[in-house]
């Protein structure tokens, strides 16, 4: 058989429906390449269990996977209500950080009084109830006018598309979670509700002070973040970007999201950063064993656009069919990649070291001309493998690395399959031989391209590209 695996990766959220070693293993076998731990919910004791399960199953299956710590950010929610509260058009609500529920006085979990301005919209409960700020009544309270009838429930989220949080997006909870994450086995940390590249620079400094080596994923979900120059700066400052389509739709309008998604994927490819498309990709599978046709098209379009990773949220966190959702997503990815090429991007890739990029292009060109079955890289930290992936080759990129963290991080990088091997001169050839002997390459002979870089002295590196024909 030919070596077949999906080039676009799958990131699954762990939640009540999948929080067991048995379910983690089923998700991994179904095609999951990384796991998202959502720090908006749950306790740290649960995280420790989940991390241990993921790494244990990963070792058992010999499949490196990534773990992403998703910080809550300034996700503003209503507080605890004594009961569900009906509101009607024209009602005036008091949203008070310091109050308890009392009629139309509603507690909130974030002090909005210093942030909002009169006339700014506030959307409650995923936009189901639309309000406008009419008055700032104290240091902790504001009044809003209700624009449509609805029902308020405890801890439902608020979206403030026009409010400037002034760079104050890392909450005390986030800082505590970063402290926790710095002593745990996370490969990526996602920063929520980012508004500018400065937010990434601040997080990077905080993480550096704590020796927290995870890579940073910027979640784009605010109006401020999608301004052209701002968005490009965010991509350049981050290690990857998540198109957080749920809150982004509430903040900007749903019609904006598909265009922003395409822009983000293009920019990530241009600058060699990981892109993740998230939210409602298989939402109907929360309670259905089959996806809708629209969801299948959504996943397929993301694959054709060239995203590195597609993500499942509630589908695997709390759905009735988490394993089926991963399997369905994998099926769509495989069919799409076999029948449609990734869309090209205009112009050369940017801000990638010229020498490394030249080697990557040469390796891909050789692979295409010689009809190679795979490109194999020997690199301790995976930079060459990630660079090759940014060109979106149509064959597998197999990485041999002695660094476990690099192998785990590459699990979300386009087309990469990773093997943890000792740092030896012939590691790439050994993997090629292993795969050929296991029957993963069709025919009597198979050609692979091996790319390796060796440090000879402190100031001398030798990079080589080998053409290897296996019999």
C-alpha positions in Angstrom: 0.0 0.0 0.0 1.0 3.6 -0.4 1.7 5.8 2.6 -1.6 7.6 3.0 -2.5 10.0 5.8 -4.3 13.3 6.0 -2.1 16.3 5.4 -4.5 18.6 7.2 -4.5 17.9 10.9 -7.3 17.5 13.5 -7.3 19.2 16.9 -10.0 17.9 19.3 -11.2 19.5 22.5 -11.2 17.3 25.6 -14.3 17.7 27.8 -16.8 15.6 29.8 -17.6 13.3 26.8 -14.0 12.4 26.2 -12.2 12.8 29.6 -11.0 9.3 30.0 -7.9 7.4 28.8 -10.2 5.1 26.8 -11.8 8.0 24.9 -8.5 9.7 24.3 -7.2 6.5 22.7 -10.3 6.2 20.5 -9.9 9.8 19.4 -6.3 9.3 18.6 -6.9 6.1 16.6 -9.7 7.9 14.7 -7.3 10.6 13.5 -6.7 13.2 16.2 -3.3 14.9 16.0 -3.7 17.3 19.0 -5.8 17.9 22.0 -7.2 21.3 23.2 -7.7 21.8 26.9 -10.2 24.7 27.4 -9.2 26.7 30.5 -12.7 28.3 30.5 -13.9 25.2 32.2 -12.7 22.6 34.7 -10.1 22.4 37.5 -6.3 22.0 37.3 -6.6 18.5 38.8 -8.6 17.5 35.7 -5.9 19.0 33.5 -3.2 16.9 35.1 -5.2 13.7 34.6 -5.9 14.6 31.0 -2.3 15.5 30.2 -1.1 12.2 31.7 -3.7 10.2 29.7 -2.8 11.9 26.4 1.0 11.3 26.9 0.4 7.7 28.0 -1.7 6.9 25.0 0.7 8.7 22.7 3.6 6.6 24.0 1.5 3.4 23.7 0.6 4.1 20.0 3.9 5.6 19.1 2.1 8.7 17.8 3.4 12.1 19.0 0.5 14.6 19.5 0.3 18.2 20.5 -1.5 19.6 23.6 -2.8 23.1 23.5 -3.6 25.2 26.6 -6.4 27.5 25.6 -6.6 30.5 27.9 -10.0 31.9 28.7 -9.0 35.6 28.2 -11.5 38.4 29.0 -14.5 36.2 28.1 -17.1 38.2 29.9 -20.1 36.3 31.4 -23.2 37.0 33.4 -22.9 35.9 37.0 -25.1 33.5 38.8 -28.8 34.3 38.5 -31.4 33.2 41.0 -33.6 32.1 38.1 -33.9 32.5 34.4 -35.1 36.1 33.6 -37.3 37.2 30.8 -36.5 40.5 29.2 -38.5 42.4 26.6 -37.7 45.1 24.1 -37.1 48.5 25.8 -36.2 47.0 29.2 -33.3 48.7 31.0 -30.9 46.3 32.6 -28.2 47.1 35.2 -25.1 45.1 34.6 -23.1 45.3 37.9 -19.8 43.6 38.7 -20.4 44.1 42.5 -24.1 43.1 42.7 -26.1 40.0 43.1 -29.2 39.1 41.0 -32.2 41.2 41.9 -34.9 41.7 39.2 -33.3 43.5 36.3 -30.0 44.1 38.2 -27.8 41.4 36.7 -24.3 40.4 38.1 -21.4 40.1 35.6 -18.0 38.5 36.1 -16.0 41.4 34.7 -16.0 45.1 35.5 -17.2 46.8 32.4 -17.7 50.3 33.8 -14.1 51.5 33.2 -14.1 50.0 29.6 -17.4 50.8 27.9 -18.7 54.0 26.4 -22.3 55.1 26.0 -23.8 53.9 22.7 -21.6 50.8 22.4 -23.4 47.5 21.7 -23.3 44.5 24.1 -24.6 41.2 22.8 -25.7 38.7 25.5 -26.0 34.9 25.2 -24.3 34.4 21.8 -26.1 37.4 20.4 -29.6 36.2 21.3 -30.2 39.4 23.3 -28.9 42.7 21.8 -28.4 45.7 24.1 -26.9 49.2 23.9 -25.0 51.0 26.7 -27.1 53.9 27.9 -25.4 55.0 31.1 -22.4 54.3 33.3 -23.9 54.6 36.8 -21.0 53.8 39.1 -17.4 52.4 39.3 -18.9 48.9 38.8 -22.2 49.3 37.1 -23.6 50.2 33.7 -27.1 50.4 32.3 -28.1 48.9 28.9 -31.3 49.1 26.8 -32.7 45.8 25.5 -33.3 45.7 21.8 -35.2 42.4 21.5 -37.0 39.9 23.8 -35.2 36.9 25.3 -34.3 34.9 28.3 -31.2 35.6 30.5 -29.5 32.6 32.1 -26.6 32.2 34.5 -23.1 32.6 33.2 -24.0 33.2 29.5 -21.4 35.1 27.6 -21.2 38.7 26.5 -19.7 40.1 23.3 -18.6 43.8 23.0 -17.5 44.3 19.4 -16.9 48.1 19.7 -15.2 48.2 23.1 -11.5 48.8 23.4 -10.0 46.9 26.3 -6.8 48.8 25.9 -4.5 45.8 25.7 -5.8 44.5 29.1 -6.7 41.0 27.8 -4.7 38.8 30.2 -6.9 38.4 33.2 -5.8 37.4 36.7 -7.2 33.9 35.9 -5.1 33.8 32.7 -1.9 34.7 34.6 -2.6 32.0 37.1 -3.2 29.5 34.3 0.0 30.6 32.6 1.8 29.9 35.9 0.2 26.4 36.0 1.0 25.8 32.3 4.6 26.7 32.7 5.1 23.6 34.9 3.1 21.2 32.7 3.6 19.5 29.4 1.9 21.9 27.0 3.2 22.4 23.4 1.1 25.4 22.5 -0.7 28.2 24.5 -3.6 30.1 22.8 -4.3 33.7 23.8 -7.9 34.7 23.5 -9.5 37.9 22.2 -6.3 39.3 20.9 -6.4 42.9 19.7 -2.9 43.6 18.5 0.6 42.1 18.2 1.5 43.9 21.5 -0.7 41.3 23.3 1.5 38.5 21.9 4.7 40.4 22.9 3.4 40.8 26.5 2.5 37.1 26.7 5.8 36.0 25.3 7.7 38.1 27.9 5.6 36.6 30.7 6.2 33.1 29.4 10.0 33.8 29.0 10.2 34.9 32.6 8.6 31.6 33.7 10.7 29.5 31.2 7.5 28.4 29.5 8.6 27.1 26.1 5.2 26.5 24.5 4.5 28.1 21.2 1.9 30.9 21.0 -1.3 30.6 19.0 -3.2 33.9 18.6 -7.0 33.5 18.6 -8.4 36.1 16.2 -12.0 36.9 17.4 -12.2 40.7 17.7 -13.0 43.5 15.3 -9.7 45.2 16.2 -7.6 42.2 15.2 -8.8 42.0 11.6 -7.7 45.4 10.5 -5.2 44.7 7.6 -1.9 45.9 9.1 -2.9 44.7 12.6 -3.7 41.2 11.4 -0.5 40.9 9.5 1.5 42.0 12.5 -0.4 39.5 14.7 0.6 36.7 12.3 4.2 37.7 12.2 4.4 38.0 16.0 2.8 34.7 16.7 3.7 31.0 16.1 0.3 30.4 14.7 -3.2 31.8 14.4 -6.6 30.3 15.2 -9.6 31.6 13.3 -12.0 31.6 16.3 -15.1 31.8 14.2 -17.7 31.8 17.0 -16.9 35.0 18.8 -15.5 36.5 15.6 -18.9 36.2 14.1 -20.5 38.0 17.0 -17.9 40.7 17.1 -17.8 41.5 13.3 -20.8 39.8 11.7 -21.0 36.3 10.3 -20.6 37.5 6.7 -17.1 38.7 7.6 -15.8 35.4 8.9 -15.3 33.5 5.6 -13.2 36.3 4.1 -11.1 36.7 7.3 -10.5 33.0 7.4 -9.1 33.0 3.9 -6.9 36.0 4.7 -5.5 34.4 7.9 -4.7 31.1 6.1 -2.9 33.0 3.3 -0.9 35.1 5.8 0.0 32.1 7.9 1.3 30.3 4.7 3.1 33.5 3.7 5.0 33.7 7.0 5.3 30.0 7.7 3.0 30.0 10.7 0.4 27.4 11.7 -3.2 28.1 10.9 -6.2 26.5 12.8 -9.8 26.8 11.6 -12.2 26.4 14.6 -15.8 26.5 15.7 -18.9 24.6 14.5 -17.0 22.6 11.8 -19.1 19.6 12.6 -21.6 21.2 15.1 -24.6 19.0 14.1 -22.6 15.9 15.3 -23.0 17.1 18.9 -26.2 15.1 18.7 -26.2 13.4 15.3 -24.0 10.6 14.0 -23.6 12.3 10.6 -22.5 15.8 9.6 -24.6 18.1 7.4 -23.6 18.7 3.8 -22.8 22.3 4.7 -20.4 21.1 7.4 -18.7 18.7 5.0 -18.2 21.6 2.5 -16.9 23.8 5.3 -14.2 21.3 6.2 -13.4 20.7 2.6 -13.0 24.4 1.8 -10.6 24.9 4.7 -8.5 22.0 3.3 -8.4 23.5 -0.2 -7.5 26.9 1.3 -4.5 25.2 2.9 -5.1 25.4 6.6 -2.7 23.3 8.7 -5.4 22.2 11.2 -9.1 22.0 11.6 -10.6 21.9 15.1 -13.5 20.3 16.9 -14.9 22.0 20.0 -18.3 20.9 21.5 -18.4 18.0 19.1 -15.7 16.2 21.1 -16.0 18.0 24.4 -19.6 17.3 25.1 -21.1 15.7 22.0 -22.8 12.3 21.7 -20.6 11.2 18.8 -17.0 12.5 19.5 -15.2 9.6 17.8 -17.5 9.7 14.8 -16.9 13.4 14.4 -13.2 12.9 14.2 -13.7 10.0 11.8 -16.0 12.1 9.6 -13.6 15.0 9.5 -10.7 12.7 8.5 -12.8 11.2 5.7 -13.5 14.6 4.3 -9.9 15.7 4.5 -8.6 12.5 2.8 -11.2 12.7 -0.1 -10.5 16.4 -0.6 -6.7 16.1 -0.7 -6.9 13.3 -3.1 -9.2 15.2 -5.5 -8.3 18.8 -5.3 -5.0 20.7 -4.9 -4.4 23.3 -2.3 -5.0 26.8 -3.7 -1.7 28.6 -4.5 -0.7 31.8 -2.9 0.5 34.8 -4.9 4.1 35.8 -4.5 7.0 34.1 -2.6 6.8 33.1 1.1 8.1 35.8 3.4 10.3 36.2 6.4 11.7 32.7 6.2 15.5 32.3 6.2 16.6 32.4 2.6 18.9 29.4 2.8 16.3 27.2 4.5 13.6 28.2 2.1 15.8 27.5 -0.9 16.5 24.0 0.4 12.8 23.4 1.0 11.9 24.5 -2.6 14.7 22.4 -4.0 13.5 19.3 -2.1 9.9 19.7 -3.2 10.9 20.3 -6.8 13.1 17.2 -6.7 10.2 15.2 -5.2 7.8 16.3 -7.9 10.3 15.7 -10.8 11.3 12.2 -9.5 7.8 11.2 -8.4 9.0 10.6 -4.9 6.7 9.1 -2.3 7.8 11.2 0.6 10.2 13.9 1.8 12.1 13.0 5.0 13.8 15.5 7.2 16.5 15.0 9.8 16.4 18.0 12.1 16.4 18.2 15.8 14.0 21.1 16.2 11.8 20.6 13.1 12.4 24.0 11.5 13.1 22.5 8.1 10.0 20.2 8.2 7.8 23.2 9.2 9.3 25.2 6.4 8.7 22.5 3.8 5.1 22.3 5.1 4.6 26.0 4.5 4.9 25.3 0.7 2.0 22.8 0.9 3.6 19.8 -0.8 1.3 17.1 -2.1 3.2 14.2 -0.5 4.0 13.3 3.1 6.7 15.2 5.0 8.2 12.7 7.4 10.3 14.1 10.3 13.0 12.3 12.3 13.8 14.3 15.4 15.4 13.4 18.8 13.5 16.3 20.4 10.1 15.2 21.8 8.7 18.7 22.1 9.5 19.4 18.4 7.8 16.2 17.4 4.7 17.1 19.4 4.5 20.6 18.0 5.0 19.4 14.4 1.9 17.2 14.9 -0.3 20.2 14.0 1.9 21.2 11.0 0.6 20.5 7.5 1.6 17.2 6.0 4.0 16.2 8.8 4.3 12.8 10.3 6.8 12.6 13.1 9.1 9.9 14.4 11.2 10.3 17.5 14.6 8.9 16.7 18.2 9.3 17.9 20.1 12.2 16.3 22.2 10.1 13.9 23.4 10.7 10.4 21.2 8.0 8.8 18.0 8.5 10.8 16.0 9.5 7.7 17.2 6.5 5.7 16.3 4.2 8.6 12.8 5.5 8.7 12.4 5.2 4.9 13.7 1.6 5.1 11.3 0.8 7.9 8.3 2.2 6.1 9.3 0.3 2.9 9.7 -3.0 4.8 6.3 -2.5 6.4 4.7 -2.2 3.0 3.8 1.5 3.1 5.3 2.3 -0.3 3.8 0.7 -3.5 5.9 -1.1 -6.1 9.2 -2.8 -6.1 11.1 0.5 -5.7 10.3 3.8 -4.0 12.1 7.1 -4.2 12.3 9.4 -1.2 14.0 12.7 -0.7 16.0 13.1 2.5 16.9 16.6 3.8 19.3 16.9 6.6 21.4 19.6 8.2 24.5 18.9 10.3 26.5 21.2 12.5 30.2 20.4 11.9 31.8 23.1 14.1 30.4 26.1 16.0 30.4 28.2 12.9 30.0 25.6 10.1 26.7 23.8 9.0 26.3 21.4 6.1 22.9 21.0 4.5 22.3 18.1 2.1 19.5 16.8 0.0 19.7 13.1 -0.9 17.8 11.1 -3.4 17.2 7.6 -2.1 15.8 4.7 -4.1 14.5 1.9 -2.0 14.1 -1.7 -3.2 
